[in-house]
Amino acid sequence: MMAGTFAEGCKTGKLNIGSMLLVYTHKITPRVTYIMKHIFVNMLQTEVKITDKVEDFIAHSGAKITYTRHPLQNEFFVRSHDVLFEQGISAMDINIQMWDDVPCFFATGDKSSIPFDIFAAGFYLLSRYEEYLPHVKDEYGRYPARESLAWEHGFLELPVVDLWVRKLASALRKRFPDAGFGKQETRFVSVVDIAAAYAYRKKGIIRTLAGTVMDMIALKPGKVLERYMVLLGFKKDPYDFFGELIDVHRKYGVTAVFFFLLGDYSAYDKNIPYNKASFRTLIKSVADYHVVSLMSSYYAVNNAVELKKERRRLREIINRPVKRVRARYNRSFIPESYKAAIEAGFNEDYTMGYSDVPGFRAGTCSPFHFYDISYEIQLPLKINPFCIQDSALLRLPDEDEALKKMAELYGYVERTGGDFITVFSNERWTGEMSLDLKKIYFRWISGWREETHQWPPQEITEKTNDRKNEKQ
């Protein structure tokens, strides 16, 4: 896959072919190859070659790095940590230090040109090494943010891998002024979860009666009234924002991906039956304007057979390829979920993130291919990490603070060049939430585009001004 990425870069002119960077290491492993090509080809958009031959390294006249235990001469040297030369998983003590204003780990010592092993640390975060280790799962069986190194040491809200890579590029330019390093364009991608298209409509008689009884037992007469006002056509369904969303996305040029749940009914999956004509029409209408893909059902996340069935259902509705997947409740189990997704025919995943806190679960805002440590191989699955889900915003005191938090995260993404991916759900756009999430979302996408109301706002821009002025 990495070779393919390089070839694509050559076609588009994004790679700096004339300034190939050479990396010498004492042992070329799949881990070394994976992280070197991700950092240099994907993120810095330059050609890289890895060698274990000293004579080739010495003869190379361009930019070059020694990545091993000891330097050869007076070259740009990064002292290597053992993790890229091992196989499997082992528990390790990790000490956090600072590289100027950015946290880092796997210290290298005085002889190294940078103070830590950026390649080992980047691999540790991108591979989700820590998620292979024993940990306490949450109520949905997920890996909790509080178990992570980033949470423990307070850098979850920083895309540290991307920040490291920009600083590495600056350090290399000082040593090799002619070296050419690119930067990815910052993109805003809106993910919209549709686990339940409607609150009341199209549920069938049995589910409608059951819902009515439950609302009456819970002493919620207002919901009973609302349900029948919707069913009788006197009121719009509270989850139905589809037309409004399409209109505002078109107005502001927002790139959005809608993930529809088409799994069978269960305690966790309560969408409309996939074969309802009105539901199929809704999906087709959204697909006319945006990318539509699959939200895997609760129990299908590790089940390739179920994933294939649900993918086939959506493909038959929209008559287009379905290549993206996102798990219900962000239930992603590494590496099993990714293996099942690949077997089911998907090549992109949008589940990498946390539901309850904002931040960068894999330490990055850049898409990356997943490396499966259990088989020591890069998987043909591109991971698109999101940095904030609307459920995490509910922990903040008001809408302005929510927007400031989004703007702060966007500022880091804009500085480094990556994708700012948000996740919002129509189910939470009701008056029952502690914040008006619909208002937050609409303010964000309009303010982000309008010059008169540019995000990040002034106070956030000033806060990160020094960081943004760093030479790219």
Wavefront OBJ file of the C-alpha trace (Angstrom):
o trace
v 0.000 0.000 0.000
v 2.816 2.414 0.759
v 4.306 1.861 -2.673
v 0.917 2.695 -4.125
v 0.776 5.871 -2.073
v 4.178 6.892 -3.408
v 3.112 6.175 -6.989
v -0.014 8.272 -6.566
v 2.091 11.099 -5.190
v 4.322 10.964 -8.251
v 1.296 11.284 -10.538
v -0.122 14.290 -8.682
v 3.207 15.998 -8.288
v 2.924 16.098 -4.510
v 6.201 14.291 -3.846
v 9.543 16.040 -3.992
v 11.279 13.500 -6.198
v 14.425 15.562 -6.714
v 15.306 15.563 -3.038
v 15.112 11.958 -1.942
v 15.886 11.403 1.715
v 17.950 8.372 2.651
v 17.603 6.624 5.989
v 20.268 4.265 7.257
v 19.333 1.716 9.889
v 21.050 -1.414 11.120
v 17.952 -3.546 10.449
v 15.063 -2.938 8.066
v 11.883 -4.243 9.664
v 8.216 -3.934 8.626
v 7.716 -1.463 11.488
v 10.617 0.721 10.364
v 9.391 0.713 6.764
v 5.823 1.505 7.808
v 6.544 4.531 9.980
v 9.288 5.979 7.752
v 7.088 5.923 4.697
v 4.088 7.282 6.564
v 6.025 10.217 7.968
v 8.068 11.098 4.888
v 5.852 10.038 1.987
v 2.359 10.630 3.381
v 2.960 13.526 5.749
v 6.008 15.335 4.363
v 5.331 14.357 0.759
v 8.917 13.512 -0.116
v 10.577 10.382 -1.423
v 12.355 8.225 1.136
v 14.636 5.229 0.770
v 15.762 2.978 3.609
v 19.086 1.179 3.537
v 21.115 -1.033 5.828
v 24.295 -0.588 3.782
v 26.764 1.884 5.272
v 28.534 2.464 1.961
v 25.299 3.564 0.259
v 24.571 5.967 3.081
v 28.039 7.541 2.996
v 27.886 7.918 -0.803
v 24.513 9.689 -0.740
v 24.951 13.436 -1.244
v 21.418 14.565 -0.377
v 19.430 14.703 2.837
v 20.005 11.661 5.015
v 19.350 10.330 8.509
v 21.017 7.674 10.573
v 18.481 5.729 12.595
v 20.354 3.265 14.772
v 22.013 3.009 18.183
v 25.164 5.015 17.351
v 25.987 7.662 14.726
v 28.321 6.785 11.859
v 29.876 10.232 11.422
v 28.571 13.735 12.066
v 25.268 13.161 10.256
v 21.662 13.897 11.245
v 21.210 11.169 13.816
v 18.160 9.834 15.632
v 19.041 7.285 18.283
v 16.678 4.333 17.867
v 14.449 2.840 20.506
v 14.054 -0.937 20.433
v 10.307 -0.956 19.705
v 10.676 -0.807 15.911
v 13.041 -3.768 15.912
v 10.913 -6.045 18.075
v 7.930 -8.250 17.332
v 4.761 -8.533 19.348
v 3.835 -6.524 22.430
v 5.629 -5.911 25.691
v 4.794 -3.631 28.607
v 7.214 -0.735 28.961
v 7.783 2.230 31.234
v 7.260 5.468 29.322
v 8.590 8.787 30.588
v 7.224 12.012 29.138
v 9.533 14.934 28.377
v 9.127 18.129 26.354
v 10.452 19.020 22.921
v 10.156 22.778 23.279
v 6.391 23.096 23.878
v 5.340 19.623 22.701
v 5.242 16.484 24.899
v 7.223 13.506 23.612
v 8.629 10.185 24.819
v 11.363 7.600 24.119
v 14.246 9.951 24.958
v 17.409 9.613 22.858
v 20.272 11.304 24.707
v 22.704 14.108 23.884
v 24.182 12.702 20.670
v 20.826 12.568 18.894
v 19.835 15.463 16.631
v 16.384 15.531 18.212
v 15.644 14.687 21.866
v 13.473 11.603 21.301
v 12.827 8.763 18.880
v 10.063 10.295 16.771
v 9.722 7.132 14.699
v 9.220 4.758 17.635
v 6.890 7.184 19.423
v 4.887 7.777 16.247
v 4.556 4.042 15.688
v 3.473 3.507 19.304
v 0.578 5.954 18.924
v -0.513 5.150 15.362
v -0.492 1.379 15.883
v -2.444 1.867 19.137
v 0.215 -0.268 20.809
v -1.258 0.444 24.243
v -4.650 -0.952 23.220
v -3.104 -4.394 22.786
v -1.993 -4.304 26.422
v -4.337 -5.383 29.270
v -6.800 -2.620 30.148
v -10.187 -2.027 31.766
v -12.958 -1.671 29.185
v -15.990 0.587 29.518
v -19.660 -0.452 29.526
v -19.661 -0.940 25.742
v -16.433 -2.932 25.746
v -14.418 -0.022 24.379
v -10.936 1.198 25.188
v -11.499 4.237 27.452
v -9.629 7.495 26.987
v -8.597 7.399 30.645
v -6.528 4.271 30.022
v -4.389 6.041 27.433
v -0.931 7.542 27.777
v -2.207 10.779 26.225
v -4.942 11.179 28.840
v -2.631 10.310 31.722
v -0.075 12.919 30.678
v -2.452 15.606 29.417
v -1.684 15.689 25.700
v -4.820 14.027 24.324
v -5.985 17.297 22.754
v -2.730 17.727 20.832
v -2.052 15.983 17.487
v 1.446 15.303 18.765
v 2.534 13.119 15.839
v 1.758 15.914 13.390
v 3.427 18.507 15.623
v 6.531 16.312 15.888
v 6.692 15.858 12.118
v 6.555 19.615 11.449
v 9.350 20.158 13.963
v 11.358 17.335 12.371
v 10.960 18.997 8.975
v 12.256 22.283 10.401
v 15.257 20.544 11.953
v 16.061 18.738 8.701
v 15.809 21.967 6.686
v 18.393 23.603 8.928
v 20.785 20.753 8.180
v 19.771 20.317 4.519
v 18.525 23.691 3.143
v 17.720 22.202 -0.257
v 15.492 19.466 1.148
v 11.904 19.736 -0.017
v 9.128 18.871 2.394
v 5.462 19.389 1.679
v 2.451 19.837 3.898
v -1.013 18.408 3.568
v -3.911 20.795 3.108
v -6.188 21.216 6.104
v -9.666 19.834 5.455
v -12.845 20.033 7.488
v -14.878 16.831 7.187
v -18.275 16.542 8.832
v -19.346 13.046 9.866
v -23.078 12.683 10.489
v -24.287 9.627 12.403
v -27.760 8.358 11.512
v -28.390 5.520 13.942
v -32.074 6.475 14.040
v -33.501 8.371 11.080
v -36.716 9.268 12.908
v -37.802 9.425 16.532
v -41.424 8.366 15.876
v -42.102 7.867 12.184
v -42.019 4.523 10.361
v -41.540 2.456 13.519
v -44.557 0.187 13.039
v -47.560 -0.390 15.288
v -45.876 -2.590 17.888
v -42.912 -0.270 18.471
v -45.195 2.769 18.499
v -47.463 1.259 21.144
v -44.503 0.077 23.197
v -42.965 3.541 23.078
v -46.253 5.102 24.119
v -46.576 2.794 27.136
v -42.978 3.478 28.205
v -43.514 7.243 28.013
v -46.691 6.955 30.064
v -44.955 4.835 32.716
v -42.126 7.385 32.821
v -44.734 10.156 33.294
v -43.830 11.929 30.050
v -47.189 13.038 28.649
v -45.457 15.636 26.501
v -43.634 12.935 24.568
v -46.853 10.965 24.120
v -48.508 14.050 22.645
v -45.487 14.809 20.461
v -45.398 11.250 19.131
v -48.977 11.370 17.876
v -48.712 14.929 16.589
v -45.836 13.667 14.404
v -47.642 10.510 13.343
v -50.754 12.486 12.385
v -48.704 14.909 10.319
v -49.185 17.981 12.503
v -45.551 18.210 13.545
v -42.171 17.419 12.048
v -40.294 14.445 13.463
v -37.676 15.754 15.951
v -34.867 13.769 14.270
v -35.693 14.931 10.743
v -33.072 17.543 9.842
v -32.049 16.042 6.520
v -33.329 18.741 4.177
v -32.002 21.489 6.400
v -28.594 19.823 6.638
v -28.277 19.381 2.892
v -29.201 23.022 2.293
v -26.722 24.441 4.808
v -23.942 22.118 3.635
v -24.471 23.270 0.061
v -24.470 26.913 1.167
v -21.138 26.679 2.973
v -19.464 24.013 0.833
v -19.140 21.477 3.632
v -17.755 18.027 2.875
v -19.900 15.531 4.788
v -20.127 11.775 5.141
v -23.428 10.309 6.384
v -23.267 6.937 8.106
v -26.586 5.064 8.145
v -27.332 2.126 10.423
v -28.866 -0.786 8.489
v -28.416 -3.568 11.016
v -31.178 -5.798 12.312
v -33.185 -4.573 15.293
v -31.551 -5.154 18.695
v -31.349 -3.587 22.124
v -28.645 -1.247 20.764
v -29.790 -0.842 17.152
v -33.267 0.622 16.798
v -33.332 2.240 13.386
v -36.129 1.822 10.878
v -36.104 -1.537 9.029
v -33.772 -1.227 6.041
v -36.427 -2.481 3.611
v -38.936 0.312 4.375
v -39.535 2.175 1.130
v -39.535 5.597 2.807
v -36.232 4.893 4.565
v -34.616 3.763 1.325
v -35.890 6.922 -0.378
v -34.379 9.053 2.376
v -30.978 7.376 2.013
v -31.056 7.838 -1.768
v -31.946 11.521 -1.402
v -29.016 12.152 0.943
v -26.693 10.198 -1.374
v -27.568 12.641 -4.164
v -25.638 15.350 -2.291
v -23.190 13.640 0.063
v -21.159 10.500 0.528
v -23.322 7.873 2.210
v -21.760 4.885 3.905
v -22.358 2.282 6.603
v -22.598 2.501 10.353
v -21.952 -1.062 11.434
v -24.439 -2.392 13.960
v -23.500 -3.052 17.578
v -22.860 -6.787 17.199
v -21.434 -6.656 13.666
v -18.278 -4.768 14.603
v -16.119 -7.920 14.694
v -18.335 -10.068 12.481
v -17.337 -9.988 8.815
v -20.408 -11.980 7.766
v -22.793 -9.444 9.335
v -20.760 -6.551 7.989
v -20.975 -7.962 4.480
v -24.738 -8.324 4.827
v -25.193 -4.740 6.037
v -22.834 -3.388 3.378
v -24.751 -5.264 0.696
v -28.025 -3.736 1.911
v -26.679 -0.203 1.547
v -25.032 -0.904 -1.793
v -28.356 -2.172 -3.181
v -30.110 0.986 -1.979
v -27.720 3.588 -3.401
v -26.337 1.522 -6.318
v -22.824 2.715 -5.582
v -19.699 1.261 -3.981
v -19.684 1.341 -0.158
v -16.102 1.602 1.024
v -16.321 3.512 4.320
v -17.426 2.156 7.677
v -17.967 3.576 11.122
v -18.895 1.518 14.185
v -21.987 2.036 16.303
v -21.024 3.671 19.622
v -17.416 3.855 18.360
v -17.006 0.184 19.254
v -13.615 -0.506 17.736
v -11.597 -3.479 18.934
v -8.015 -3.513 17.746
v -7.096 -5.249 15.534
v -10.166 -7.529 15.169
v -12.577 -4.807 14.020
v -10.230 -3.696 11.270
v -9.658 -7.215 10.019
v -13.410 -7.784 9.846
v -13.903 -4.491 7.982
v -11.311 -5.449 5.375
v -12.803 -8.905 4.927
v -16.215 -7.297 4.419
v -14.854 -5.108 1.617
v -14.222 -1.745 3.298
v -11.055 0.271 2.790
v -11.702 3.261 5.091
v -12.720 3.552 8.740
v -13.995 6.586 10.695
v -14.149 5.135 14.211
v -10.781 6.279 15.607
v -11.689 8.681 18.400
v -13.403 8.894 21.773
v -17.112 9.507 22.355
v -16.822 11.162 25.748
v -13.770 13.433 25.464
v -12.316 15.541 22.649
v -8.861 14.782 21.352
v -6.690 12.663 19.096
v -6.911 9.006 20.085
v -4.017 8.003 17.823
v -2.110 11.242 18.417
v -2.708 12.442 14.864
v -5.088 14.428 12.680
v -3.722 12.879 9.479
v -5.245 9.796 7.812
v -3.045 6.726 8.082
v -3.079 3.060 7.186
v -3.348 0.767 10.154
v -0.438 -1.456 11.178
v -1.490 -4.794 12.662
v 1.041 -5.717 15.334
v -0.401 -9.205 15.724
v 0.731 -10.067 12.176
v 3.390 -7.357 11.743
v 1.829 -6.050 8.548
v 0.229 -2.862 7.279
v -3.450 -3.401 6.570
v -5.155 -2.013 3.449
v -7.476 0.092 5.608
v -7.168 3.865 5.842
v -7.995 5.238 9.288
v -9.639 8.684 9.345
v -9.336 9.870 12.959
v -11.975 12.245 14.295
v -11.098 14.671 17.079
v -14.473 15.580 18.547
v -17.918 14.017 18.847
v -20.980 15.976 19.890
v -21.466 13.793 22.973
v -18.112 15.075 24.299
v -19.313 18.672 23.960
v -22.122 17.983 26.423
v -19.527 18.068 29.207
v -18.901 21.781 28.543
v -20.921 24.531 30.284
v -22.391 26.338 27.260
v -22.423 26.691 23.486
v -19.680 29.340 23.386
v -17.287 27.131 25.335
v -18.078 24.250 22.989
v -17.248 26.391 19.967
v -14.043 27.603 21.600
v -12.974 24.025 22.237
v -13.652 23.110 18.608
v -11.736 26.192 17.458
v -8.780 25.356 19.671
v -8.551 21.843 18.215
v -9.004 23.197 14.698
v -6.116 25.584 15.316
v -3.749 22.669 15.944
v -4.962 20.846 12.845
v -4.594 23.981 10.735
v -1.066 24.478 12.000
v 0.086 20.995 11.067
v -2.003 20.216 7.986
v -4.462 17.385 8.464
v -8.161 16.611 8.649
v -10.430 18.231 11.210
v -13.185 15.623 11.499
v -16.226 16.151 13.711
v -19.014 13.679 14.489
v -22.581 14.876 15.070
v -25.794 12.868 15.373
v -29.361 13.890 14.580
v -30.502 12.007 17.699
v -28.866 14.608 19.928
v -30.374 17.618 18.196
v -33.366 17.695 20.505
v -34.323 19.914 23.413
v -33.523 17.110 25.848
v -29.750 17.712 25.674
v -27.884 20.010 28.059
v -26.565 22.016 25.077
v -28.158 22.951 21.772
v -25.894 20.791 19.613
v -27.686 21.706 16.407
v -27.015 25.381 17.108
v -23.358 24.623 17.838
v -23.001 22.661 14.617
v -24.675 25.281 12.435
v -22.680 28.107 14.034
v -19.492 26.165 13.456
v -19.965 25.418 9.777
v -21.242 28.924 8.987
v -18.647 30.749 11.080
v -15.862 28.564 9.789
v -16.621 29.626 6.237
v -17.591 33.292 6.625
v -14.769 35.818 6.583
v -16.721 38.097 8.916
v -16.959 35.362 11.548
v -13.805 33.389 11.006
v -12.856 30.453 13.211
v -10.712 30.082 15.199
v -11.944 33.220 17.009
v -9.479 35.980 17.910
v -8.723 34.830 21.444
v -7.858 31.322 20.238
v -5.820 32.693 17.341
v -3.783 34.845 19.716
v -3.351 31.934 22.129
v -1.716 29.759 19.472
v -0.157 32.522 17.388
v 3.440 31.672 18.224
v 2.903 28.050 17.272
v 1.257 28.919 13.966
v 4.139 31.230 13.013
v 6.581 28.315 13.077
v 8.218 27.894 9.664
v 6.559 25.091 7.769
l 1 2 3 4 5 6 7 8 9 10 11 12 13 14 15 16 17 18 19 20 21 22 23 24 25 26 27 28 29 30 31 32 33 34 35 36 37 38 39 40 41 42 43 44 45 46 47 48 49 50 51 52 53 54 55 56 57 58 59 60 61 62 63 64 65 66 67 68 69 70 71 72 73 74 75 76 77 78 79 80 81 82 83 84 85 86 87 88 89 90 91 92 93 94 95 96 97 98 99 100 101 102 103 104 105 106 107 108 109 110 111 112 113 114 115 116 117 118 119 120 121 122 123 124 125 126 127 128 129 130 131 132 133 134 135 136 137 138 139 140 141 142 143 144 145 146 147 148 149 150 151 152 153 154 155 156 157 158 159 160 161 162 163 164 165 166 167 168 169 170 171 172 173 174 175 176 177 178 179 180 181 182 183 184 185 186 187 188 189 190 191 192 193 194 195 196 197 198 199 200 201 202 203 204 205 206 207 208 209 210 211 212 213 214 215 216 217 218 219 220 221 222 223 224 225 226 227 228 229 230 231 232 233 234 235 236 237 238 239 240 241 242 243 244 245 246 247 248 249 250 251 252 253 254 255 256 257 258 259 260 261 262 263 264 265 266 267 268 269 270 271 272 273 274 275 276 277 278 279 280 281 282 283 284 285 286 287 288 289 290 291 292 293 294 295 296 297 298 299 300 301 302 303 304 305 306 307 308 309 310 311 312 313 314 315 316 317 318 319 320 321 322 323 324 325 326 327 328 329 330 331 332 333 334 335 336 337 338 339 340 341 342 343 344 345 346 347 348 349 350 351 352 353 354 355 356 357 358 359 360 361 362 363 364 365 366 367 368 369 370 371 372 373 374 375 376 377 378 379 380 381 382 383 384 385 386 387 388 389 390 391 392 393 394 395 396 397 398 399 400 401 402 403 404 405 406 407 408 409 410 411 412 413 414 415 416 417 418 419 420 421 422 423 424 425 426 427 428 429 430 431 432 433 434 435 436 437 438 439 440 441 442 443 444 445 446 447 448 449 450 451 452 453 454 455 456 457 458 459 460 461 462 463 464 465 466 467 468 469 470 471 472
